[in-house]
Amino acid sequence: MLTTTLYLDIETLPAADESREALAYLYARKCEKAERNGQEPEDFAQFVRHTALDGAFGRLLCIGYALDDGPTQALVGEEREMLAAFWALARGVGLFVGHNVMEFDLPFLYQRSVVQQVRPSVKLSFARYKSAPIYDTMHEWTHWGRARVGLEHLALALGLPTPKTGIDGSQVFAFYQAGRVDEIVAYCRRDVETTRAVYKRLRFMG
């Protein structure tokens, strides 16, 4: 039986201003702990920037995706609407493919769905050492070892073009602040296309 495959990648932003009160409280607690341990805490601005990797407070900027061999596309706009559209797409999907998608992209999407009260249309198993219904190209390459291999590193090793031309993940917030959202979305779509190409190479699919 044929299975629809969804290739995905997300780009995220730090917490919005409405979360500042909660974050200020959490930051104060972190500073108290650092002081007790004789450590120097990071500054508050850096603390907030790191929430881009935290599904509790970070935000989605866009969700890049492709279905099977279809064109790469992206969901952009209000977060709740993006999540609803993503889970509508996911209803007919049998395999979710992404790079580091087990550790970041899919957990982040689930966490933001809880925060935004958008019910996921599917309940995925995050059991390790499996290649379905989630196929994580990073883990499949390392065979679930401890090494963390970036998508660009793997793409170049396989003779594929880098998706990071002009921008990488560390620059997303700076591009967002500069109003260069279209470039971020294009970058996200390139990551999806590269992930699909890597997946096909790992599966010896031509």
Sine and cosine of phi, psi and omega as CSV:
sin_phi,cos_phi,sin_psi,cos_psi,sin_omega,cos_omega
0.00,0.00,0.73,-0.68,-0.01,-1.00
-0.94,0.33,0.61,-0.79,0.00,-1.00
-0.86,-0.51,0.76,-0.65,0.08,-1.00
-0.95,0.31,0.75,-0.66,0.02,-1.00
-0.95,-0.31,0.73,-0.68,0.04,-1.00
-0.92,-0.39,0.89,-0.46,0.10,-1.00
-1.00,-0.08,0.70,-0.71,-0.09,-1.00
-0.58,-0.82,0.37,-0.93,0.11,-0.99
-0.39,-0.92,0.55,-0.84,0.03,-1.00
-0.83,-0.56,0.42,-0.91,0.18,-0.98
-0.85,-0.53,0.67,-0.74,-0.15,-0.99
-0.80,-0.60,0.29,-0.96,-0.02,-1.00
-0.80,-0.60,0.35,-0.94,0.11,-0.99
-0.90,0.43,0.16,-0.99,-0.05,-1.00
-0.84,0.55,0.52,-0.86,0.07,-1.00
-0.98,0.22,0.22,-0.98,-0.07,-1.00
-0.87,0.49,-0.51,0.86,-0.04,-1.00
-0.92,0.38,-0.22,0.98,0.04,-1.00
-1.00,-0.06,-0.01,1.00,-0.13,-0.99
-0.88,0.47,-0.60,0.80,-0.01,-1.00
-0.90,0.44,-0.73,0.69,0.03,-1.00
-0.90,0.44,-0.65,0.76,-0.02,-1.00
-0.93,0.36,-0.58,0.81,0.04,-1.00
-0.89,0.45,-0.63,0.78,0.04,-1.00
-0.91,0.42,-0.74,0.67,0.00,-1.00
-0.90,0.43,-0.58,0.81,0.02,-1.00
-0.92,0.40,-0.66,0.75,0.03,-1.00
-0.88,0.47,-0.66,0.75,0.04,-1.00
-0.89,0.45,-0.65,0.76,0.00,-1.00
-0.91,0.42,-0.64,0.77,0.02,-1.00
-0.91,0.43,-0.63,0.77,0.04,-1.00
-0.88,0.48,-0.69,0.73,0.00,-1.00
-0.91,0.42,-0.67,0.74,0.01,-1.00
-0.89,0.46,-0.65,0.76,0.00,-1.00
-0.90,0.44,-0.66,0.75,0.02,-1.00
-0.88,0.47,-0.53,0.85,-0.03,-1.00
-1.00,-0.06,0.12,0.99,0.01,-1.00
0.93,0.37,0.50,0.86,-0.04,-1.00
-0.93,-0.36,0.36,-0.93,0.05,-1.00
-0.99,-0.13,0.89,-0.46,-0.02,-1.00
-0.96,0.26,0.39,-0.92,0.13,-0.99
-0.92,0.39,0.34,-0.94,0.01,-1.00
-0.97,0.26,0.28,-0.96,-0.11,-0.99
-0.89,0.46,-0.63,0.78,-0.01,-1.00
-0.87,0.49,-0.67,0.74,0.03,-1.00
-0.92,0.39,-0.63,0.78,0.05,-1.00
-0.84,0.54,-0.70,0.71,-0.01,-1.00
-0.93,0.38,-0.67,0.74,0.00,-1.00
-0.86,0.51,-0.58,0.82,-0.01,-1.00
-0.93,0.38,-0.26,0.97,0.02,-1.00
-0.93,0.37,-0.19,0.98,0.08,-1.00
-0.88,0.48,-0.34,0.94,0.02,-1.00
-0.98,-0.22,0.16,0.99,-0.10,-0.99
-0.89,-0.46,0.93,-0.38,-0.03,-1.00
-0.91,0.42,-0.25,0.97,0.03,-1.00
-0.95,0.32,-0.64,0.77,-0.09,-1.00
-0.83,-0.56,-0.41,0.91,0.01,-1.00
-0.92,0.39,0.16,-0.99,-0.06,-1.00
-0.78,-0.63,0.45,-0.89,0.14,-0.99
-0.99,0.15,0.73,-0.68,0.16,-0.99
-1.00,-0.10,-0.70,0.72,0.04,-1.00
-0.37,-0.93,0.36,-0.93,0.08,-1.00
-0.84,-0.54,0.93,-0.36,0.07,-1.00
-1.00,0.01,0.57,-0.82,-0.02,-1.00
-0.36,-0.93,0.31,-0.95,0.17,-0.99
-0.53,-0.85,0.63,-0.78,0.06,-1.00
-0.98,-0.22,0.85,-0.53,-0.02,-1.00
0.77,0.64,-0.82,-0.57,-0.01,-1.00
-0.99,-0.17,0.32,0.95,0.00,-1.00
-0.96,0.27,0.09,-1.00,-0.03,-1.00
-0.92,0.39,0.48,-0.88,0.11,-0.99
-0.96,0.26,0.69,-0.73,-0.03,-1.00
-0.71,-0.70,0.08,-1.00,0.01,-1.00
-0.54,-0.84,0.65,-0.76,0.15,-0.99
-1.00,-0.08,0.80,-0.60,-0.04,-1.00
-0.67,-0.74,0.54,-0.84,0.07,-1.00
0.73,-0.69,-0.58,-0.81,-0.03,-1.00
-0.94,0.35,0.71,-0.70,-0.17,-0.99
-0.86,0.51,-0.70,0.71,-0.04,-1.00
-0.88,0.48,-0.64,0.77,0.01,-1.00
-0.93,0.37,-0.62,0.78,0.06,-1.00
-0.87,0.50,-0.71,0.70,-0.02,-1.00
-0.90,0.45,-0.69,0.73,0.01,-1.00
-0.88,0.47,-0.66,0.75,0.01,-1.00
-0.92,0.39,-0.63,0.78,0.00,-1.00
-0.90,0.44,-0.73,0.68,-0.04,-1.00
-0.94,0.35,-0.43,0.90,0.12,-0.99
-0.92,0.40,-0.66,0.75,0.07,-1.00
-0.89,0.46,-0.62,0.78,-0.14,-0.99
-0.94,0.34,-0.28,0.96,-0.07,-1.00
-0.84,0.54,-0.60,0.80,-0.06,-1.00
-0.98,-0.18,0.26,0.97,-0.11,-0.99
-0.99,-0.10,0.70,-0.72,0.05,-1.00
-0.97,-0.26,-0.36,0.93,-0.03,-1.00
-0.62,-0.78,0.80,-0.60,0.03,-1.00
-0.96,-0.27,0.83,-0.55,-0.08,-1.00
-0.86,-0.51,0.75,-0.66,0.06,-1.00
-0.28,-0.96,0.19,-0.98,0.02,-1.00
-0.99,-0.17,0.89,-0.46,-0.12,-0.99
0.89,0.46,0.46,0.89,-0.07,-1.00
-0.95,0.30,-0.41,0.91,0.03,-1.00
-0.94,0.34,-0.59,0.81,-0.11,-0.99
-1.00,-0.04,-0.44,0.90,-0.12,-0.99
-0.81,-0.59,-0.93,0.37,-0.21,-0.98
-0.84,0.54,-0.82,0.58,-0.05,-1.00
-0.93,0.36,-0.69,0.73,0.10,-0.99
-0.85,0.53,-0.65,0.76,0.01,-1.00
-0.88,0.47,-0.69,0.73,0.01,-1.00
-0.89,0.45,-0.67,0.74,0.04,-1.00
-0.90,0.44,-0.70,0.71,-0.04,-1.00
-0.91,0.42,-0.68,0.73,0.03,-1.00
-0.92,0.40,-0.51,0.86,0.05,-1.00
-0.91,0.42,-0.64,0.77,0.06,-1.00
-0.90,0.43,-0.73,0.69,-0.01,-1.00
-0.87,0.49,-0.68,0.74,-0.06,-1.00
-1.00,0.03,0.02,1.00,0.02,-1.00
0.85,0.53,0.72,0.70,0.10,-0.99
-0.93,-0.36,0.91,-0.42,-0.07,-1.00
-0.96,0.28,0.84,-0.54,0.07,-1.00
-0.88,0.48,0.58,-0.81,-0.02,-1.00
-0.99,0.12,-0.27,0.96,0.02,-1.00
-0.71,-0.70,0.50,-0.86,0.08,-1.00
-0.93,-0.36,0.97,-0.25,-0.07,-1.00
-1.00,0.08,0.54,-0.84,0.13,-0.99
-1.00,0.02,0.79,-0.61,0.03,-1.00
-0.98,-0.19,0.44,0.90,0.03,-1.00
-0.88,0.48,0.72,-0.69,-0.02,-1.00
-0.97,0.23,0.24,-0.97,0.06,-1.00
0.91,0.42,0.43,0.90,0.07,-1.00
-0.81,-0.59,0.40,-0.92,0.00,-1.00
-0.92,-0.40,0.21,0.98,0.07,-1.00
-0.38,-0.92,0.58,-0.82,0.08,1.00
-0.99,0.15,0.06,1.00,0.07,-1.00
-0.90,-0.43,0.81,-0.59,0.06,-1.00
-0.92,-0.40,0.95,-0.31,-0.03,-1.00
-0.99,-0.16,0.93,-0.36,-0.09,-1.00
-0.89,0.45,-0.51,0.86,0.04,-1.00
-0.92,0.40,-0.75,0.66,-0.02,-1.00
-0.94,0.35,-0.57,0.82,0.03,-1.00
-0.92,0.40,-0.58,0.81,0.03,-1.00
-0.92,0.38,-0.68,0.73,-0.05,-1.00
-1.00,0.04,-0.05,1.00,-0.08,-1.00
0.82,0.58,0.69,0.72,0.08,-1.00
0.89,0.45,0.49,0.87,0.12,-0.99
-0.98,0.18,-0.06,-1.00,-0.06,-1.00
-0.99,0.13,-0.29,0.96,-0.04,-1.00
-0.91,0.42,0.61,-0.79,0.07,-1.00
-0.92,-0.39,0.93,-0.38,-0.08,-1.00
-0.95,-0.31,0.82,-0.57,0.00,-1.00
-0.95,0.32,0.37,-0.93,-0.01,-1.00
-0.89,0.45,-0.66,0.75,0.00,-1.00
-0.88,0.47,-0.71,0.71,0.00,-1.00
-0.84,0.55,-0.73,0.68,-0.04,-1.00
-0.94,0.34,-0.66,0.75,0.01,-1.00
-0.87,0.50,-0.73,0.69,-0.02,-1.00
-0.91,0.42,-0.60,0.80,0.04,-1.00
-0.88,0.47,-0.51,0.86,-0.03,-1.00
-1.00,-0.08,0.13,0.99,0.04,-1.00
0.98,0.22,0.38,0.92,0.00,-1.00
-0.98,-0.19,0.45,-0.89,0.02,-1.00
-0.91,0.42,0.53,-0.85,0.08,-1.00
-0.95,0.31,0.66,-0.75,0.08,-1.00
-1.00,0.07,-0.04,1.00,-0.17,-0.99
-1.00,-0.09,0.33,0.95,-0.03,-1.00
-0.88,0.48,0.89,-0.46,0.07,-1.00
1.00,0.10,-0.23,0.97,-0.05,-1.00
-0.27,-0.96,0.54,-0.84,0.19,-0.98
-0.70,-0.71,0.02,-1.00,-0.12,-0.99
-0.86,0.52,-0.51,0.86,-0.03,-1.00
-0.94,0.33,-0.25,0.97,-0.06,-1.00
-0.98,-0.21,-0.01,1.00,-0.12,-0.99
-0.86,0.51,-0.73,0.68,-0.05,-1.00
-0.91,0.41,-0.63,0.78,0.04,-1.00
-0.89,0.45,-0.67,0.74,0.06,-1.00
-0.89,0.45,-0.65,0.76,0.01,-1.00
-0.88,0.47,-0.71,0.70,0.01,-1.00
-0.89,0.46,-0.50,0.87,0.00,-1.00
-1.00,0.07,0.05,1.00,0.03,-1.00
0.98,0.22,0.33,0.94,-0.07,-1.00
-0.99,-0.15,0.77,0.64,-0.08,-1.00
-0.91,0.41,-0.63,0.78,-0.01,-1.00
-0.85,0.52,-0.60,0.80,0.01,-1.00
-0.94,0.35,-0.57,0.82,0.05,-1.00
-0.91,0.41,-0.70,0.72,-0.01,-1.00
-0.90,0.44,-0.66,0.75,0.04,-1.00
-0.89,0.46,-0.64,0.77,0.05,-1.00
-0.89,0.45,-0.68,0.74,0.03,-1.00
-0.88,0.48,-0.67,0.74,0.02,-1.00
-0.91,0.41,-0.59,0.81,0.06,-1.00
-0.90,0.43,-0.62,0.78,0.06,-1.00
-0.88,0.48,-0.64,0.77,0.03,-1.00
-0.90,0.44,-0.72,0.69,0.00,-1.00
-0.88,0.47,-0.66,0.75,0.02,-1.00
-0.93,0.38,-0.65,0.76,0.04,-1.00
-0.86,0.51,-0.66,0.75,0.02,-1.00
-0.90,0.43,-0.67,0.74,0.01,-1.00
-0.91,0.41,-0.65,0.76,0.04,-1.00
-0.90,0.44,-0.70,0.71,0.02,-1.00
-0.83,0.55,-0.71,0.70,-0.04,-1.00
-0.92,0.40,-0.57,0.82,0.06,-1.00
-0.93,0.36,-0.65,0.76,0.01,-1.00
-0.92,0.40,-0.48,0.88,0.01,-1.00
-1.00,-0.09,0.09,1.00,-0.03,-1.00
0.81,0.59,0.73,0.68,-0.04,-1.00
-0.99,-0.17,0.85,0.53,0.07,-1.00
0.99,0.10,0.00,0.00,0.00,0.00
